[in-house]
Amino acid sequence: MLLLRDPGIDHLLRRATFGASPSELRAFSDLSLDEAVDRLVNYEQFPDDVDNHINQPGYVGVTTRGQFSPNTVINDARQRWLFRMVHSRRPLEEKMTLFWHNHFATAYSKVAGQTSGSVATRHMAAKPSEDPGGVTGQIELLRKYALGNFRDLLLEIAKDVAMLYWLDGRTNVKGKPQENFARELMELFTMGVQYYQEADVYAGARVFTGWNIRFVRLANDPMGTNAYYEFLYNAGQHDTDPKAFSFPIFPDGNQTIPARAASAGMQDGIDLINAVARHPETARRLARKLYGFFVSEIQPAPDSFVETIAGVYLQNNFEMKPVVRAVLLSPEFSDPSSYFARYSWPSEFVVRAIKEVGWNGFSVDSALSPLANMGQQLFEPPDVAGWDLGPTWFSTAGMLARMNFAATLTTNQRFNLRNSSRLYGQTASGLLAHFLDRFTPSDYDTAPRQDLVDYLTASGPWTGSDAQVLVKAAGLAHLIVGSSEYQFA
């Protein structure tokens, strides 16, 4: 029998997660929308044990070239993250980690170009529990704060080694301030370009002078195999003079960070981060970005939505959990006009396809090159503004890469697709109805739906034999997953 699906829950699972496998769907089948949102948002109730299942039977595979080392080999790190997207019991945590990865876009290639591949991977992706020096990679930082406090996340990002390499903060010193981080902090990470002046960038750069890094070699590691870098506040390189801004820095409206002794100068950066975190335009900008990520890319965020969500952000002292909960329970999110009103990012498309088609005998390594061809290589956004979202994902080459990935995956899963389709394959219409229910594309118009019927019946009368279902089930899955209707979330 077909799954009894709730369109609202399906919509929630496409947006707040990466889609659902049949077993995951059953876990939500008896929940109301409020209950489902609470289950996703309060993910701390579920253990973060997904990495323990890598290389275990019953899970999507990874491909090793020697020892699997996601802390030091970037393609292994990419595989581990895809594995987590497919199997995590805390999928909203992974979805928000992806959101922050784009918001605080940092590319592995620049970090590696200034250090080495293994060191760069550690600072991009290492788990501190596994790293000899306890290094926390940037992606682990983003995961830790996925639904945490945005102000605290800003502070940690300002001290993050990968970010200090990416935006050249490691060279920011007294007398020669480096402006990149201060500019992006105001322009991209918080308020937006209209709400600061050029003089604020220079003042902001002076605020962060001395926020540098240092090289660390472990005492029991004479060859430096496990050496790494860590944040260092270098008091001797901090500009101690006052810094004036065009917007309030303190709650009383004062716009000037006072002169401080170098030993206390790190407070300058904390003051600026506090100021931009509490700025009303930061609240509104985050509301608009969350609207585009969770609700719709077809219509701009209504002013009423922006003000409501911004209010939740400010009233909850920058905590993101109540903010995201409010987004997912908003009338705008639940409105049927928002269904399939987002363009799937390549990673979303790939993970949803794996979840819905199946993964037995499939390796996420097989998705890495297709993802790059689709325009999204994890840990490698094109610039500090992140990926160009929306319909620009769908260049001719990008859409061809999606169709080719659909072919690779469905061909790999042809026996599993046949076995799971036997009950529905007695008639061509039954098989089609089953797959349209299983893969949740947007509604097909009459002509493309008829094309799917014609594919099933093109080679002669339908018999439902194992041989026929083996060929046609995989082919039909390929056509659906590769169709334009499947590219919307």
RODO-2510 file (C-alpha; in nm, 4 decimals, decimal comma):
residues 489
     n   res          X          Y          Z
     1     m     0,0000     0,0000     0,0000
     2     l     0,1103     0,3595    -0,0527
     3     l     0,2359     0,5663     0,2377
     4     l    -0,0287     0,7888     0,3979
     5     r     0,1584     1,1153     0,3621
     6     d     0,0772     1,4513     0,5156
     7     p     0,1728     1,7257     0,2658
     8     g     0,2603     1,9609     0,5523
     9     i     0,4958     1,7100     0,7124
    10     d     0,6503     1,6297     0,3729
    11     h     0,7084     2,0026     0,3233
    12     l     0,8681     2,0315     0,6668
    13     l     1,0997     1,7371     0,6034
    14     r     1,2147     1,8725     0,2671
    15     r     1,2952     2,2108     0,4186
    16     a     1,4100     2,1508     0,7750
    17     t     1,5864     1,8245     0,6888
    18     f     1,7154     1,6671     0,3676
    19     g     1,3990     1,4705     0,2947
    20     a     1,3103     1,1425     0,4589
    21     s     1,3769     0,7760     0,4053
    22     p     1,0750     0,5482     0,4569
    23     s     1,1845     0,4639     0,8120
    24     e     1,2326     0,8307     0,8982
    25     l     0,8932     0,9137     0,7517
    26     r     0,7279     0,6579     0,9782
    27     a     0,8776     0,8321     1,2820
    28     f     0,6851     1,1476     1,1868
    29     s     0,3640     0,9825     1,0653
    30     d     0,1673     1,0310     1,3880
    31     l     0,2959     1,3776     1,4748
    32     s     0,1217     1,7103     1,4304
    33     l     0,3196     1,9883     1,2652
    34     d     0,3927     2,1467     1,6047
    35     e     0,5133     1,8130     1,7423
    36     a     0,7263     1,7479     1,4341
    37     v     0,8876     2,0908     1,4583
    38     d     0,9611     2,0364     1,8273
    39     r     1,1189     1,6991     1,7484
    40     l     1,3472     1,8601     1,4907
    41     v     1,4353     2,1731     1,6875
    42     n     1,4988     1,9971     2,0179
    43     y     1,7495     1,7613     1,8631
    44     e     1,9618     1,7401     2,1774
    45     q     1,7256     1,4641     2,2920
    46     f     1,8897     1,2381     2,0315
    47     p     2,2539     1,1300     2,0602
    48     d     2,5025     1,2614     1,8081
    49     d     2,6336     0,9129     1,7349
    50     v     2,6011     0,9106     1,3569
    51     d     2,9775     0,8987     1,2914
    52     n     2,9957     0,5677     1,4779
    53     h     2,8024     0,4069     1,1916
    54     i     3,0468     0,4952     0,9144
    55     n     3,1531     0,1724     0,7399
    56     q     2,8784    -0,0275     0,9125
    57     p     2,6310    -0,2455     0,7194
    58     g     2,2947    -0,0844     0,6519
    59     y     2,4364     0,2650     0,5969
    60     v     2,5527     0,4483     0,2876
    61     g     2,9158     0,3719     0,2180
    62     v     3,2313     0,5794     0,2096
    63     t     3,5315     0,5114    -0,0111
    64     t     3,8761     0,5116     0,1432
    65     r     4,2116     0,5599    -0,0241
    66     g     4,4096     0,4256     0,2647
    67     q     4,2797     0,4957     0,6138
    68     f     3,9587     0,6970     0,6243
    69     s     4,0726     1,0264     0,7787
    70     p     3,8107     1,3028     0,7664
    71     n     4,0172     1,5136     1,0066
    72     t     4,3096     1,5425     0,7657
    73     v     4,1882     1,4526     0,4129
    74     i     3,9387     1,7008     0,2677
    75     n     3,7531     1,4533     0,0441
    76     d     3,7089     1,2250     0,3444
    77     a     3,5718     1,5247     0,5349
    78     r     3,3269     1,5852     0,2514
    79     q     3,2215     1,2201     0,2616
    80     r     3,1700     1,2320     0,6368
    81     w     2,9484     1,5383     0,6097
    82     l     2,7363     1,3785     0,3355
    83     f     2,7108     1,0644     0,5490
    84     r     2,5858     1,2783     0,8373
    85     m     2,3290     1,4495     0,6142
    86     v     2,1922     1,1109     0,5106
    87     h     2,1860     0,9414     0,8504
    88     s     2,1960     1,1924     1,1363
    89     r     1,9181     1,1593     1,3914
    90     r     1,9529     1,5359     1,4260
    91     p     1,8936     1,6466     1,0648
    92     l     1,8058     2,0082     1,1435
    93     e     2,1478     2,0391     1,3058
    94     e     2,3076     1,9404     0,9740
    95     k     2,0718     2,1663     0,7770
    96     m     2,1626     2,4675     0,9892
    97     t     2,5314     2,3771     0,9688
    98     l     2,4956     2,3975     0,5905
    99     f     2,3162     2,7325     0,6263
   100     w     2,5994     2,8741     0,8392
   101     h     2,8626     2,7263     0,6063
   102     n     2,7178     2,9444     0,3320
   103     h     2,6663     3,2450     0,5623
   104     f     3,0259     3,2356     0,6927
   105     a     3,1625     3,1089     0,3611
   106     t     3,5228     2,9883     0,3938
   107     a     3,7108     2,7946     0,1261
   108     y     3,9501     2,5126     0,2026
   109     s     4,1688     2,5940    -0,0996
   110     k     4,2914     2,9278     0,0368
   111     v     4,3639     2,7852     0,3801
   112     a     4,5483     2,4917     0,2215
   113     g     4,7420     2,7267    -0,0047
   114     q     4,8851     2,9045     0,2987
   115     t     4,9384     2,5988     0,5232
   116     s     4,9120     2,2422     0,3919
   117     g     4,6303     2,0095     0,2924
   118     s     4,6204     1,8140     0,6162
   119     v     4,6505     2,1226     0,8391
   120     a     4,3844     2,3046     0,6382
   121     t     4,1483     2,0078     0,6649
   122     r     4,1967     1,9998     1,0418
   123     h     4,1039     2,3668     1,0697
   124     m     3,8070     2,3210     0,8367
   125     a     3,6676     1,9898     0,9591
   126     a     3,8436     1,8214     1,2525
   127     k     3,6465     1,6891     1,5481
   128     p     3,8230     1,7952     1,8687
   129     s     3,7522     1,4570     2,0292
   130     e     3,9551     1,2894     1,7538
   131     d     4,2315     1,5449     1,6985
   132     p     4,5675     1,5062     1,8791
   133     g     4,5693     1,8767     1,9624
   134     g     4,1960     1,9057     2,0241
   135     v     4,1507     2,1217     1,7131
   136     t     3,7917     2,2201     1,6419
   137     g     3,7384     2,2542     1,2686
   138     q     3,5170     2,5351     1,1461
   139     i     3,2386     2,2994     1,0421
   140     e     3,2327     2,1518     1,3928
   141     l     3,2092     2,5036     1,5324
   142     l     2,9129     2,5763     1,3059
   143     r     2,7517     2,2482     1,4106
   144     k     2,8007     2,3298     1,7793
   145     y     2,6226     2,6633     1,7331
   146     a     2,3740     2,5432     1,4704
   147     l     2,0791     2,6581     1,6841
   148     g     2,2871     2,8343     1,9461
   149     n     2,3457     3,1994     2,0234
   150     f     2,4298     3,4068     1,7157
   151     r     2,6348     3,6588     1,9120
   152     d     2,8453     3,3781     2,0580
   153     l     2,8876     3,2251     1,7138
   154     l     3,0111     3,5590     1,5772
   155     l     3,2712     3,5772     1,8513
   156     e     3,3912     3,2228     1,7841
   157     i     3,4043     3,2872     1,4084
   158     a     3,6194     3,5938     1,4715
   159     k     3,8694     3,3675     1,6505
   160     d     3,8388     3,0734     1,4096
   161     v     4,1721     2,9835     1,2480
   162     a     4,0204     2,9004     0,9084
   163     m     3,8424     3,2380     0,9046
   164     l     4,1603     3,4162     1,0145
   165     y     4,3341     3,2660     0,7102
   166     w     4,0376     3,3170     0,4774
   167     l     3,9936     3,6883     0,5519
   168     d     4,3572     3,7571     0,6343
   169     g     4,2986     3,8385     0,9989
   170     r     4,6253     3,6730     1,0912
   171     t     4,8044     3,9731     0,9329
   172     n     4,5957     4,2377     1,1124
   173     v     4,8424     4,4357     1,3250
   174     k     4,8834     4,7788     1,4815
   175     g     4,9728     5,0441     1,2281
   176     k     4,8703     4,8238     0,9347
   177     p     4,5088     4,7173     0,9939
   178     q     4,3677     4,4464     0,7649
   179     e     4,0107     4,5391     0,6725
   180     n     3,8674     4,2184     0,5254
   181     f     3,7097     4,0658     0,8350
   182     a     3,5670     4,3936     0,9676
   183     r     3,4081     4,4663     0,6297
   184     e     3,2472     4,1231     0,5948
   185     l     3,1392     4,1223     0,9588
   186     m     2,9229     4,4261     0,8878
   187     e     2,8349     4,3701     0,5219
   188     l     2,7708     3,9953     0,4988
   189     f     2,7611     3,8449     0,8453
   190     t     2,5372     4,0996     1,0189
   191     m     2,3772     4,4349     0,9268
   192     g     2,4245     4,4667     0,5537
   193     v     2,5932     4,7103     0,3200
   194     q     2,3533     5,0035     0,3692
   195     y     2,4026     5,0291     0,7425
   196     y     2,7692     5,1117     0,7838
   197     q     3,0115     5,3626     0,6329
   198     e     3,3559     5,3148     0,4872
   199     a     3,5103     5,4767     0,7926
   200     d     3,3478     5,2039     1,0041
   201     v     3,5473     4,9423     0,8135
   202     y     3,8764     5,1069     0,9035
   203     a     3,7680     5,1490     1,2645
   204     g     3,6560     4,7856     1,2718
   205     a     3,9894     4,6703     1,1361
   206     r     4,1640     4,8583     1,4182
   207     v     3,9292     4,6919     1,6676
   208     f     4,0584     4,3490     1,5629
   209     t     4,4302     4,4329     1,5462
   210     g     4,6179     4,1652     1,7353
   211     w     4,3507     3,8978     1,6746
   212     n     4,6089     3,6723     1,5149
   213     i     4,7272     3,3097     1,5299
   214     r     5,0278     3,1164     1,6534
   215     f     5,1918     2,7906     1,5564
   216     v     5,1594     2,5065     1,8079
   217     r     5,3762     2,1954     1,8187
   218     l     5,2887     1,9221     2,0680
   219     a     5,5579     1,8288     2,3176
   220     n     5,5361     1,4590     2,2308
   221     d     5,5520     1,5277     1,8559
   222     p     5,9146     1,6244     1,7704
   223     m     5,8578     1,5907     1,3944
   224     g     5,5614     1,8279     1,4015
   225     t     5,3285     1,5753     1,2402
   226     n     5,0355     1,6990     1,4478
   227     a     5,1303     2,0678     1,4584
   228     y     4,8514     2,3158     1,4115
   229     y     4,7582     2,6821     1,4626
   230     e     4,5461     2,8432     1,7285
   231     f     4,3949     3,1845     1,7936
   232     l     4,6200     3,4315     1,9720
   233     y     4,5343     3,7750     2,1019
   234     n     4,8646     3,9547     2,0502
   235     a     4,8412     4,2530     2,2863
   236     g     5,1587     4,4067     2,1483
   237     q     4,9950     4,4373     1,8051
   238     h     4,6678     4,5930     1,9229
   239     d     4,5733     4,9530     1,8421
   240     t     4,4821     5,1016     2,1810
   241     d     4,3355     5,4322     2,0571
   242     p     3,9580     5,5039     2,0590
   243     k     3,7509     5,3811     1,7637
   244     a     3,4448     5,5791     1,6541
   245     f     3,1564     5,4345     1,4510
   246     s     2,8515     5,5710     1,2723
   247     f     2,6154     5,3360     1,4606
   248     p     2,5684     5,2672     1,8325
   249     i     2,8237     5,0401     1,9937
   250     f     2,6770     5,0418     2,3433
   251     p     2,3133     5,0116     2,4583
   252     d     2,3169     5,3754     2,5755
   253     g     2,3803     5,4885     2,2163
   254     n     2,7504     5,5663     2,2576
   255     q     2,9228     5,5184     1,9218
   256     t     3,2846     5,5131     2,0393
   257     i     3,4914     5,2261     2,1757
   258     p     3,7172     5,3931     2,4327
   259     a     4,0946     5,3789     2,4550
   260     r     4,2102     5,0745     2,6485
   261     a     4,5358     4,9289     2,7631
   262     a     4,6674     4,6702     2,5200
   263     s     4,6181     4,3952     2,7783
   264     a     4,2436     4,4695     2,7808
   265     g     4,2177     4,5423     2,4090
   266     m     4,0419     4,2216     2,3155
   267     q     3,7295     4,3784     2,4649
   268     d     3,7227     4,6158     2,1657
   269     g     3,6337     4,3278     1,9368
   270     i     3,3798     4,1920     2,1824
   271     d     3,2163     4,5356     2,2013
   272     l     3,1860     4,5562     1,8222
   273     i     3,0508     4,2027     1,7952
   274     n     2,7929     4,2784     2,0650
   275     a     2,6929     4,5930     1,8763
   276     v     2,6395     4,4313     1,5381
   277     a     2,4651     4,1281     1,6925
   278     r     2,2057     4,3529     1,8611
   279     h     2,1621     4,5846     1,5618
   280     p     1,7981     4,5757     1,4371
   281     e     1,9141     4,5344     1,0776
   282     t     2,1082     4,2220     1,1719
   283     a     1,7833     4,0778     1,3048
   284     r     1,5996     4,1689     0,9845
   285     r     1,8771     4,0404     0,7589
   286     l     1,8820     3,7031     0,9331
   287     a     1,5030     3,6881     0,9074
   288     r     1,5203     3,7421     0,5306
   289     k     1,7953     3,4837     0,4860
   290     l     1,6016     3,2279     0,6899
   291     y     1,2919     3,3010     0,4843
   292     g     1,4828     3,2245     0,1642
   293     f     1,6365     2,9114     0,3155
   294     f     1,3265     2,7628     0,4752
   295     v     1,0190     2,9261     0,3209
   296     s     1,0464     3,0555    -0,0347
   297     e     1,2842     3,1867    -0,2977
   298     i     0,9976     3,2689    -0,5319
   299     q     0,8527     3,5606    -0,3354
   300     p     1,0397     3,8088    -0,1147
   301     a     0,9850     3,7847     0,2578
   302     p     0,6799     3,9868     0,3655
   303     d     0,7554     4,2773     0,5976
   304     s     0,5273     4,1236     0,8605
   305     f     0,7331     3,8020     0,8587
   306     v     1,0615     3,9922     0,8795
   307     e     0,9480     4,2045     1,1737
   308     t     0,8029     3,9046     1,3580
   309     i     1,1134     3,6898     1,3234
   310     a     1,3462     3,9827     1,3942
   311     g     1,1468     4,0456     1,7107
   312     v     1,1905     3,6828     1,8204
   313     y     1,5662     3,7151     1,7641
   314     l     1,5979     4,0325     1,9696
   315     q     1,3586     3,9260     2,2445
   316     n     1,5474     3,5990     2,2940
   317     n     1,8906     3,7586     2,3226
   318     f     2,0089     3,6303     1,9807
   319     e     1,9267     3,2621     2,0478
   320     m     1,8591     3,0875     1,7175
   321     k     1,6497     2,7952     1,8405
   322     p     1,3371     3,0063     1,9089
   323     v     1,4021     3,1964     1,5865
   324     v     1,4083     2,8856     1,3678
   325     r     1,1126     2,7367     1,5551
   326     a     0,9154     3,0551     1,4843
   327     v     1,0093     3,0344     1,1140
   328     l     0,8957     2,6714     1,0852
   329     l     0,5666     2,7421     1,2651
   330     s     0,4951     3,0646     1,0776
   331     p     0,1853     3,0873     0,8548
   332     e     0,4162     3,1755     0,5666
   333     f     0,6005     2,8455     0,6047
   334     s     0,2802     2,6399     0,6194
   335     d     0,1081     2,8166     0,3305
   336     p     0,0726     2,5677     0,0414
   337     s     0,2049     2,8387    -0,1916
   338     s     0,5424     2,7831    -0,0226
   339     y     0,5499     2,4142    -0,1154
   340     f     0,8211     2,3515    -0,3763
   341     a     0,9070     2,7220    -0,3737
   342     r     1,2777     2,6685    -0,3114
   343     y     1,5461     2,5578    -0,5544
   344     s     1,7305     2,2580    -0,4102
   345     w     2,0978     2,3170    -0,3458
   346     p     2,3089     2,0412    -0,5022
   347     s     2,3875     1,8874    -0,1622
   348     e     2,0171     1,8913    -0,0726
   349     f     1,9290     1,7266    -0,4038
   350     v     2,1941     1,4561    -0,3664
   351     v     2,1094     1,3673    -0,0063
   352     r     1,7337     1,3655    -0,0658
   353     a     1,7827     1,1404    -0,3687
   354     i     1,9946     0,8965    -0,1671
   355     k     1,7361     0,8908     0,1112
   356     e     1,4448     0,8317    -0,1246
   357     v     1,6060     0,6013    -0,3808
   358     g     1,8171     0,3964    -0,1367
   359     w     2,1835     0,3494    -0,0566
   360     n     2,2618    -0,0187    -0,0106
   361     g     2,5953    -0,0678    -0,1885
   362     f     2,6305     0,3022    -0,2767
   363     s     2,9177     0,5274    -0,1629
   364     v     2,8880     0,8999    -0,0993
   365     d     3,2266     0,9286    -0,2688
   366     s     3,0345     0,8789    -0,5937
   367     a     2,8583     1,2094    -0,5259
   368     l     3,1672     1,4283    -0,4831
   369     s     3,2488     1,4928    -0,8490
   370     p     2,8808     1,5295    -0,9456
   371     l     2,8346     1,7842    -0,6659
   372     a     3,1278     1,9877    -0,7963
   373     n     2,9780     1,9695    -1,1463
   374     m     2,6440     2,0871    -1,0058
   375     g     2,8183     2,3924    -0,8620
   376     q     2,8565     2,3055    -0,4942
   377     q     3,1715     2,1515    -0,3580
   378     l     3,1442     2,1343     0,0197
   379     f     3,4145     2,3328     0,2013
   380     e     3,4742     2,5306    -0,1189
   381     p     3,2271     2,8183    -0,1617
   382     p     3,3376     3,0417    -0,4499
   383     d     3,3889     3,3579    -0,2443
   384     v     3,3043     3,5219     0,0859
   385     a     2,9462     3,5855    -0,0288
   386     g     2,8865     3,2114    -0,0551
   387     w     2,7182     3,0267    -0,3375
   388     d     2,4926     3,2025    -0,5860
   389     l     2,1554     3,0571    -0,4886
   390     g     1,8163     3,0135    -0,6528
   391     p     1,7678     2,9437    -1,0236
   392     t     2,1362     3,0085    -1,0940
   393     w     2,2049     2,6548    -0,9699
   394     f     2,0456     2,5331    -1,2929
   395     s     2,2918     2,6028    -1,5668
   396     t     2,2914     2,3571    -1,8550
   397     a     2,5992     2,1857    -1,7098
   398     g     2,4525     2,1862    -1,3591
   399     m     2,1259     2,0274    -1,4690
   400     l     2,3102     1,7695    -1,6771
   401     a     2,5175     1,6804    -1,3708
   402     r     2,1976     1,6302    -1,1702
   403     m     2,0517     1,4048    -1,4378
   404     n     2,3744     1,2060    -1,4597
   405     f     2,3850     1,1627    -1,0823
   406     a     2,0265     1,0406    -1,0901
   407     a     2,1314     0,7829    -1,3496
   408     t     2,4329     0,6718    -1,1444
   409     l     2,2324     0,6331    -0,8247
   410     t     1,9280     0,4609    -0,9733
   411     t     2,1393     0,2221    -1,1803
   412     n     2,3350     0,1335    -0,8675
   413     q     2,0075     0,0720    -0,6810
   414     r     1,8223    -0,1134    -0,9580
   415     f     1,7960    -0,4431    -0,7703
   416     n     1,6847    -0,2720    -0,4524
   417     l     1,4312    -0,0676    -0,6483
   418     r     1,2961    -0,3831    -0,8104
   419     n     1,2700    -0,5661    -0,4792
   420     s     1,0920    -0,2813    -0,3044
   421     s     0,8557    -0,2321    -0,6008
   422     r     0,7252    -0,5862    -0,6463
   423     l     0,4022    -0,5182    -0,4605
   424     y     0,3299    -0,2186    -0,6820
   425     g     0,4643    -0,3416    -1,0152
   426     q     0,1681    -0,5558    -1,1170
   427     t     0,0463    -0,2638    -1,3263
   428     a     0,2306     0,0266    -1,4858
   429     s    -0,0034     0,2759    -1,3190
   430     g     0,0595     0,1162    -0,9797
   431     l     0,4355     0,1433    -1,0207
   432     l     0,4083     0,5072    -1,1260
   433     a     0,1801     0,5956    -0,8350
   434     h     0,4181     0,4252    -0,5930
   435     f     0,7208     0,6137    -0,7205
   436     l     0,5489     0,9516    -0,7308
   437     d     0,4538     0,8943    -0,3679
   438     r     0,7977     0,7679    -0,2699
   439     f     1,0050     1,0425    -0,4367
   440     t     0,7798     1,3456    -0,3634
   441     p     0,8429     1,5600    -0,6726
   442     s     0,6244     1,8627    -0,7272
   443     d     0,3078     1,7897    -0,9230
   444     y     0,3598     1,6955    -1,2869
   445     d     0,1561     1,8650    -1,5549
   446     t    -0,0452     1,6372    -1,7804
   447     a     0,2124     1,6112    -2,0603
   448     p     0,5225     1,5186    -1,8536
   449     r     0,3163     1,2757    -1,6460
   450     q     0,2016     1,1084    -1,9668
   451     d     0,5661     1,0880    -2,0722
   452     l     0,6344     0,8772    -1,7623
   453     v     0,3427     0,6480    -1,8478
   454     d     0,4649     0,6196    -2,2053
   455     y     0,8127     0,5214    -2,0826
   456     l     0,6674     0,2322    -1,8838
   457     t     0,4591     0,1009    -2,1715
   458     a     0,6856     0,1872    -2,4660
   459     s     0,8428    -0,1579    -2,5010
   460     g     0,5199    -0,3541    -2,5071
   461     p     0,2400    -0,4719    -2,2799
   462     w     0,3011    -0,4487    -1,9071
   463     t     0,3475    -0,7891    -1,7471
   464     g     0,4997    -0,6972    -1,4105
   465     s     0,7685    -0,9637    -1,4468
   466     d     1,0831    -0,9348    -1,2397
   467     a     1,2878    -0,8683    -1,5519
   468     q     1,0542    -0,5895    -1,6629
   469     v     1,0364    -0,4265    -1,3205
   470     l     1,4160    -0,4469    -1,2846
   471     v     1,4609    -0,2337    -1,5953
   472     k     1,1616    -0,0079    -1,5661
   473     a     1,1783     0,0683    -1,1935
   474     a     1,5337     0,1993    -1,2206
   475     g     1,4543     0,3862    -1,5417
   476     l     1,1430     0,5450    -1,3960
   477     a     1,3304     0,6461    -1,0792
   478     h     1,5974     0,8051    -1,2985
   479     l     1,3404     1,0035    -1,4962
   480     i     1,1703     1,1306    -1,1798
   481     v     1,4828     1,2199    -0,9830
   482     g     1,6367     1,3827    -1,2893
   483     s     1,3209     1,5764    -1,3798
   484     s     1,2725     1,9476    -1,3230
   485     e     0,9863     1,8691    -1,0831
   486     y     1,2308     1,7008    -0,8432
   487     q     1,4668     1,9998    -0,8269
   488     f     1,2383     2,2004    -0,6000
   489     a     1,2319     2,1521    -0,2247
***
